[in-house]
Amino acid sequence: MASMPTLSETSVEGLHEPLSPVLEKRLRRAVLDHTATEHRRSFLALVHLGIPGGREVAHAHREDEPTDQWLRTDILHSMRRRVGVPDPIVWLTRPAEAIGLAEAEPEAIGAGDLKIEDVDLRWLAAARQAFREIGAPLTYVVVTRNAWIDPRSGLSRRWKRLRYRND
């Protein structure tokens, strides 16, 4: 008789509750830094690797620049070597999708669209490959103005008003 699979055998890849306080602070900081530094509605998506609020390197994703999974994986390997920190996080900052804002609830406008886009998945695939090749755990999130989401597990955080604090 077959046994039921255990939770670890059926668990979804990615971030899950509860997050460690250190990781929670770092992901909040990624959103805060993005919100504080990027004021345009339209801008290039940036792939960041490192520690939010600490050492990081970034690469601009241009839709008109030809890339494939292997080139993106090589870019991430190069970024990891340049940043030189243990256990780096990979996060993609991008504009929230503007489509559908007219139909959105007024309080939801500007709250950060958590819809997963193609660019998120392309860089996720490359990050998975790069981190798998070196045998390291991957923390990957997509960051918009007031939110982050892990496209693998769906875990996310959203803020209405995000401010720097002393903690």
N, C-alpha and C positions, 0 to 999 in steps of 0.2 A: 504494500500500500504506500502510495506516495505521500510524503509529508508536505505540509504547507510551507511556502518559502518564508524565511525570516525577514524582518524589517531591513536588515543590511543587504539582503539579496534583492530586494525590490526598491531600495531607496533611489531617489532621484539625485543625479549629479548636481553639484552647486552648493550654494549657501543654504543653511537651515537654521531655524531657531533652536536654542538661543545662540545669538552671536556673542563672541567674546567682547568684553568692554573695549579692548584695544582695537579690534576690527571695526566695531560700531563707530568709534571715534574717527578712525581713519576714513571710513566711507562717508561719514558726515562731513569731514574736512574736504574730501574730494568734491562734494556738491557745493559746499560753501566757497571754496576757492574758484570753482567754475562760475558760480553766480556773481562773485565779486569782481572777476576779471573779464568776463565776456558779456558785453552789453548789447551786441548786435543781434538782430533777429535771424540773420542768415550768416553762417560762417562755416568753415571747413570742419569736418569731424576730426578730432585729434585722438590718437591712441597714446595713452600715458602708461608708463611702466615705472614702478618705484614705490615710494611711500608718500601718500598725500600729506602735504605740509612739510615734507622733508626732501630728500634727494629723489628726483624723478627726471626722466627724459620723455620727450613727446615726438610723435611723428604725425604730420598732417596727411589725412586721407583725401586724395583728390579723385573724384569720379572720372575725370578725363585722363588719368594716368593709368596705363595698363599694368595690372598686377594679377597674380594668381595666388593660390594658397601657398605655394612653396616660397614665393618671393615675400609674402607677408610673414611667413614663418621665419625666414632669414632676417627680416627686419626686426622681429621680436627678439631673436637670439642676439643680434647686434645691440639692441637697446638694453637687454639684460646685462651684457658684458660691460657696457658703458656706465650703467647706473651703479653697479657694484654694491648693492645692498642685499642682505639675506631676506628671503621670503618676500619678494616684491609682489605688489598687487598690479593687475592690469585693469585699466578703466578707459572707456571710450567716452569722450565728451562730444556731444552733438546737439544741434538745435532740436527742439521738440517739433514734431510734425505739425504743420499749420493746417492741414486738411481737417475739416470737421470742427474747427473752433467756433464757427457760427452757430452750430447746433449744440455746443457744449453749455453746461450750466455756467452762469456768470462767475461763480466762485471757483470753478475748475480752470478757467482760462488763466494761463500763466503758471499753473501749478506743476507743470512738467508733464509731458506726454510720456506715458510708460509703455507705449506700443513698441513692440520689437520690429526693427527695420532690417533690411538686407545687409546694410553695412555692419550692423551689430553682429550678425551671424557669420559674416565673412571673417571678421577679426576674431571672433570666438573660436572658429575652426582653426585658425592659425595659432592662436594662443594655446589651445588644447594640444596641438601637434608639437609646438615648441617646448611646452612644459613636460609633455609625455616623453620627448626625446631625452630630456635631462633627468627624468624621474622626480620632478618636483610637483608639489600640489599647486593647483591653479585657483586663484581668487580673481574672478573677472566680473565686472559690472559695467552697465551703461549708465552714464550720468547725464541728466538734463538739468535745467536751471534749479529746480527745487526737489529733485528726486533721484534715486538710483534704483536699478533693478538688475537682478541676476537673471539673464535670459534662460538659464538652464533650469532653475528651480522655480522661478517666478517670485522669489522673495524680493521685497522692495521696501523702501522707506520714502515718504513724501512729507514735505514741510510747506506750510503756508508762508511763514516768515522765518527765515534762517539768519541767525546772527552769530558773530564770533563771541565766544565766551571763554572765561578763564578756568579751564579744567583739564 
